Amino acid sequence: MDGIKNQAAKTSPLGGTVKFLFGEQIIYIDGSGEENKVSEDDLEANCVISTSLEDMSKMMSGDLNPMMATMMGKMKIKGDMGLAMKLQSLI
């Protein structure tokens, strides 16, 4: 959570909302305003990404390529794919 908050603060607004699902844990990013706001709210989102915390940590450290994670089924994306592509700046 802290890693995503730090990256979100440094990144320009995404232009929409994204929800990460890590099993029971949720991270919600509202990038529809002037800055990206990160919370643990379970709200509707333009893009929903499901993965494990372990795989997310690997993506953030550079040990797992997000595109490969998607192709291998380790990450599933529903909704706005254009918004999902903007997340590479966070990962």
C-alpha positions as CSV (number, residue, x, y, z in Angstrom):
1,M,0.0,0.0,0.0
2,D,2.8,2.4,0.9
3,G,4.6,1.8,-2.3
4,I,1.6,2.5,-4.4
5,K,0.7,5.6,-2.4
6,N,4.3,6.9,-2.9
7,Q,4.2,6.2,-6.7
8,A,0.7,7.6,-7.1
9,A,1.8,10.9,-5.5
10,K,4.6,11.2,-8.0
11,T,2.5,10.3,-11.0
12,S,0.2,12.6,-13.0
13,P,-3.5,11.9,-12.6
14,L,-4.6,8.7,-14.4
15,G,-7.8,10.2,-15.7
16,G,-10.1,7.6,-14.2
17,T,-10.5,5.1,-11.3
18,V,-8.7,1.8,-10.7
19,K,-9.3,-0.9,-8.2
20,F,-6.7,-3.5,-7.3
21,L,-8.0,-6.7,-5.8
22,F,-5.5,-8.8,-3.8
23,G,-7.8,-11.5,-2.5
24,E,-9.6,-9.8,0.4
25,Q,-7.4,-6.6,0.3
26,I,-8.4,-3.7,-1.9
27,I,-6.5,-0.7,-3.1
28,Y,-8.6,2.0,-4.9
29,I,-7.0,4.8,-6.9
30,D,-9.1,7.8,-7.9
31,G,-7.1,9.6,-10.5
32,S,-10.1,11.5,-12.0
33,G,-9.2,14.8,-10.2
34,E,-6.1,16.9,-10.1
35,E,-4.1,14.2,-8.2
36,N,-4.2,10.4,-7.6
37,K,-6.0,9.6,-4.3
38,V,-5.3,6.1,-2.9
39,S,-7.6,4.4,-0.4
40,E,-8.9,1.0,0.6
41,D,-12.4,1.8,-0.4
42,D,-14.4,-0.8,-2.3
43,L,-16.0,1.4,-4.9
44,E,-16.9,1.0,-8.5
45,A,-13.9,1.6,-10.8
46,N,-13.2,2.1,-14.5
47,C,-10.6,-0.6,-14.4
48,V,-10.3,-3.6,-12.0
49,I,-7.1,-5.5,-11.7
50,S,-6.9,-8.8,-9.8
51,T,-3.5,-10.3,-8.8
52,S,-1.8,-11.6,-5.7
53,L,0.3,-9.4,-3.4
54,E,3.3,-11.5,-4.1
55,D,3.0,-11.0,-7.9
56,M,2.3,-7.3,-7.4
57,S,5.5,-7.0,-5.3
58,K,7.4,-8.7,-8.1
59,M,6.0,-6.3,-10.7
60,M,6.9,-3.3,-8.5
61,S,10.4,-4.5,-8.0
62,G,10.9,-5.3,-11.7
63,D,11.1,-9.1,-11.2
64,L,7.9,-9.6,-13.2
65,N,6.8,-7.8,-16.3
66,P,3.1,-6.7,-16.1
67,M,2.5,-7.7,-19.7
68,M,3.9,-11.2,-19.0
69,A,1.9,-11.4,-15.8
70,T,-1.3,-10.8,-17.8
71,M,-0.3,-13.3,-20.5
72,M,0.5,-16.0,-17.8
73,G,-2.8,-15.4,-16.0
74,K,-1.1,-14.0,-12.9
75,M,-2.9,-10.7,-13.4
76,K,-6.5,-10.2,-14.7
77,I,-7.8,-6.8,-16.0
78,K,-11.4,-5.9,-16.5
79,G,-12.7,-2.6,-17.9
80,D,-10.7,0.3,-19.4
81,M,-7.5,-1.2,-21.0
82,G,-6.2,2.3,-21.8
83,L,-6.3,3.2,-18.2
84,A,-4.6,-0.1,-17.3
85,M,-1.8,0.8,-19.7
86,K,-1.3,4.1,-17.8
87,L,-0.6,2.1,-14.6
88,Q,2.9,1.1,-15.8
89,S,4.1,4.4,-14.3
90,L,2.9,3.1,-10.9
91,I,4.3,-0.3,-11.2
